[in-house]
């Protein structure tokens, strides 16, 4: 019995040691990368200077053509993240502040993403390799139900979110394989092939969203001009009074959901194609950035 207990303790100690070593290796890989995601790029950079930073979900990532801002002499990057929520948008902006970014204007897409305060598991996982290195990331996750496990159990986060930061992604990061997420200054153009052209948002309700409030406070504290807009939807959407509820709750948000007419400009009901995005971006530049 004594030998069995000694053997079991040794196995447990070896397992814990192995997890600590693997955690160190994976974290070290991600800490030295800046080419595979927008989160990596921000974490690995300091003291960047931007006229315009774009934040939001895929409805920012696919809708704001950053090179068009550059053509107007505005140094711009689109940090919209497909699948992301305001949880991640707020955290990314906090990380930029931590990294001493100088930002004149934040252009934020806030519409459908106002309806929840949950984190987007796949997107938020991109921040987890740095949870021990960045106080900003640690504090942002600290109120999540699984924070203790993510923070204190070595290698746990890499196992739970294997699809995003596990072995395959760590390997590609280690060999410096690039992705297209940083192409076109962060803007991701969609083609003309039609996706789902039916959408029902009748059950969505905008919240007094704490992460939207965080973004507003961060901009106020750091003297960043904040422009918040809703972005276009196709003509067949059911429940478009959602946008009226958004504006009633947050009068400072500019409603642009109907500014691009014609489903030929859409790749899916909630996403403009490249031509539609260029049309929309030109309107935004004209309305907010043309003196």
N, C-alpha and C positions, 0 to 999 in steps of 0.2 A: 504493500500500500504506500509506504514511504517513497519507494522508487518511482511508483506511478505518479505521485504528486510532484516529485522533483522533475520528472519528465514533462508533465503537463505545464508546470511553471516555465520550464525552459522553452517549450513550444510557444507559449504565450509571449514570453519576452522576445523571442526571435521574430514572432509575427509583428509585434509592435515596432521592433527595430526596423524590420523590412518596410513597414508602412511609413515610418519616419523618413527612411532613405528615399523611398519612391516619391513621397511628398516633396522632399527637397529637390529631387531631380526634375520633376514636372514643373515645380514653381520656378526653378532656375531657368528652364527652357522658355517659359512664357515671359519671364522678367527680362529676357534679352531679345524679345521679338517686337517688331512694330509693323509687320507687313501683311498680317492676315485678318485683322479686324480693326474697326474704328476704336474699340476700347483699348486694344494693344497700342495703337498709334498714340492715343492721348496719354496713356500711362507712361509710355517711353519718351515723351517729349516734355519740354519746358519752355516757358517764356515766348510762346507763339503770339503773334499779333494779327488779329482779324478784324475786318470791317463788319463782316456778317458771319454768324454761326447759325446753321439751320438745325433744329431739333424736332423730334417727333417720331412717329411710327413709319411704316411703309408709305403712308400717305404724305409724308415729308420726303422720304428717300426717293420715291418715284415721281414726285410732283415739282420739286424745286431744282431747276437746272442751274447748278452752281457756276458752270462756265459762262452763262449769260450775265451773271453778276460781275464776274471778272472782266468781261468785255466793257462794262461800265466803270471799270477802275476800282471795283470793290473786292478786296481780298476776301474770299469766301470759301467755306467748306460745308458740305452737307453731311451732318452727323446723324441724320435720320436713320433709324434701325428697323428693318422689316421685322414685324412680329413684336416689336417693343411696345411698352406701355410708358406712362408718365413716370413710373417708378425708375425706369432706366434712364429716361431723358433727364430727370432731376439729378440722378447720380452722376451722369456723364458731365453735366454742367458743374457740379460740385468738384469733380475730379479736375476739370479744366482750371477752376479757381485755385485748387490745391497746387496745380502745376504752373501757376502764375501766368496764365493766359491773359492777354490784354484783348478784350472784346468790346467793340463799339455797340453792336446790335445783335441781339438774339431774335431770330425769326422762328417762332414756335407754331407748329401745327397742333391745335387742341380742338378736337371735335369728338369723334367716336371714342377716343382714348380717355375722355373725361368720365366715361361711364363705369370705370373700375379703378380700384386702388391696389390691385394685385400686381405682383411682379410677373413678368413674362419669363418662365423658367429657362427657355432656350437662350434668351438674350442676356438675362441677368447672370447666367452661368459664366459668361465671358469676363465678369469682374472678379469671380471667386479665386482665381490663382493669386490675386494680389491682396487677399483679405487680411493677411498678417503684415503686409508691408505698408498698406495705406490706411491711415486712421479714418479717412473719409469713407472708404468702402466698408470698413468694419462698423462704423457708426450707423451707416445707412442700412446695413443688414441686421443690426443688433436687435431690432424689434420683431424680426421674423421668427416664426415658431421653431424653425429648425436651426436657428443661429448657433446654439451651443454645439450641436453636432458638426455643423460646417466649420466652426472655428477651432474646436478643441480636439476633434478626432482626426488624427493624421490620415491624409489620403482619402478621407470619406467623400469630400466634395468631388474628387476626380472619378470616384466609382459611381456615385449617384448621377452625375451629369456626364457620364462616359461619352454620350453621343456628341457633346459639345466641347468638352475639354479632356476627354479620356485619351487612350493610347493613340488612336488614329490621328486625332488633332495634334497631340503632342509631337508625334513623329513628323507630321507635315510642318509643324512650327520649327522643329529642330533642324530640318533640312532647308529651311527658309523658302518653302513653297509659298507662292503668293496667291491671293484671291482677287476677285474683281470688285471687292467692297470699297476699295480706295480709288478705283478708277473714276475718271470724270469728276474729280474733286468731290467724291462721295455720292454723286448723283447716279442712280441706277435707272437707265431708260428701259421702258417696256415697249414691246413690238405691237404690231397691229392685229396679231392673232387674238381672237376674242376668247376670254375666259367666261366666268359666270356673270351674265348680264341681268341677273335678278337678285335683289337684295331686300330683305325685310328688317328694318330697324325699329319697328313699332314698339318693341318691348324694351328698348334701351332708354335709360334715364340718366341724364348728366348728374354727377355728384358734386358736392362742394369738395373737390378733390384736393387732398392734402399735398400731393406731389406737385400739382399745378401751383398751389399756394407757395410751396417751397421755391419753385422756379421764380415766381414773382418776387419773393423776398430776397433771393440770391441776387437777382438783377438790381433790385433797389439798393441793397447793401453795397454792391460793387459798381454802382453807377453805370449799369449797362442798359441801353435802350432796349425795351422789350416790345416786340410786335407779335401779336397773337392772331392767327387766322384759322378759320375752317377752310377745308379744301373741297374741290368739286366731287359730286356724285352723279351717276348717270340718271337718265330720265325715268327709269322704271322702278326706282326705289320706293318702297312702301314705308311710310312713317317719317316723312321728311319734316314733320313738325318737331322732330327731335332738335333740329338746328335752331328753331325758334326758342325752345326751352334753354338751349345753351346760351343764347344771347340774352335772354331774360335773366338767367342766373349770373352771367358774366358779361355785362354790357361793354366791357373794354375789348372783347373779342370781335374781330372784324369777320363778318359772314361772307365767304366767297364760294359757298357750296354750289351756287347756280351760275357762276360767272363764265363757265365754259359750256356752251350749248352744242348739242349734237353728239350722238353716241359714237360717231366715227372717231372722236377724240379719246375714246376710252378703250383700255385693254381689258378691263373688267368693270363691274359696276362701281367699285370703289377706287379704281386706279386709272389715271390717265395714261395713254400711250405717250410716246416721245413727242409727237406733234402736239398733243394736248398739253403736255407739261411745258413745252416751250411757249405755247400761247398763254397759259396760266402764269408762268414765271414773268413773261413780258408785262402782264397786267400788274403783277405785284411790284415789279421794279418801277413801273410808271407811277403807281399810286403812292409808294413809300420811299423810293430812293432817287427820284428825279427832282433835282432842285429847280 
